[in-house]
Amino acid sequence: MKLARKHLLGLEGVSRSEIETILNAAESFKEILDRKIPKVPTLRGKTAVNLFFEPSTRTRVSFELAEKRLSADSISVAAKTSSSVKGESLIDTVKNLEAMKIDFLIVRHEAAGAAHFLASRIDVSVINAGDGCHEHPTQALLDLFTMRQRFGGLDGLKVVIIGDIAHSRVARSNLWGLKALGANVTICAPPTFLPPGIENLGAEVSTDLDDAIDGADVAMVLRIQKERQGEHLLPSFREYARLFGLNGKRAARLKKTGFIMHPGPMNRGVEIAPEVADGPRSVILDQVTNGVALRMAVLYLLSGGEIDDAMAH
Ligand code: CP
């Protein structure tokens, strides 16, 4: 099975079978990462540039690791130390990178649509590593992978996404991906964190966390995005923690087999209590581990690689 696309810009419109192809490939790459020497020559001769206009720890490092594990040449550019601070436009920056004959551009930018804009103007494979409040497809894919790893499949799972939905690209990408794989999604947030029209995206909407989380399989907790003025939509962090923070008592309302996710970085004591983040039901660090294999899968498939039936288990 191959992925008939050159770019990964979002999960909106990506089919169940495409998502399953990516998750199946990630399964195989995860096995490679468990080897003594976790490196394969698959992308030898290819060059990837990771261009980040916003801060990142997990996404940037896991893309770099994925590229290195696949033997691609990997270069990371932090916008703060690039010529964009001298006023160079985004498209000029990227056209110059393209002129150096790169194969992949992994881009994070504060403007929604930045990755789409670039993909329509350059002849390089573009991967969206987060565009403003719009989409973060590889984060959602690694989240789906982590859920599938735990439950075997997502059909009929009850997943509650909690918190700053208005500013969350992770929530949007997860919504598309979860729906494609047959999960039932509830969005739970204070009204000020609910973007207009969210109810039209096929999710239940709740403003009562105790009710929403009752009997759920997965609680996906989101960070309040202070850099996007998220805190100004709240009376106080204390009030938020009281009404929407995931503490031990609330987490106990999940199904016995239920678990807790967070894309990171976390505001401990605000959206999630430390005992929950570090507790036995938390798979937060598993998500991070899975990010490397998942990003290897995306790079491999976008380069034209295919998975055989054996890989697709
Ligand atoms: N989840 C996520 O995107 O984390 P980073 O901002 O650290 O990349």
Residues whose N, C-alpha, C, O or C-beta is under 5 A from the ligand:
A	BS01	CP	P55 S56 T57 R58 T59 R60 P263 G264 P265
